[in-house]
């Protein structure tokens, strides 16, 4: 099974900000968005092993999903493929 897990940059920045808060670290949401977008660009455009979705991977956009919902989605897709 191959899954390509993604989420909007703004949602990923929001999640990172919440993680940082739990650690007692205050973060600027705009700066986090810029850093994440820059990292994505670098990862997708590097010469060696650029980040790409595999042709046979199932895309799961987790932007509006909780962690349990993501796990449920993945398990559901695996269950469908087993049939």
Secondary structure, DSSP 8 states (H G I E B T S, - for coil): --EEEE--HHHHHHHHHHHHHHTT----HHHHHHHHHHHHHHHHH-SSS-----TT-EEEE-TT--HHHHHHHHHHHHHHHH-
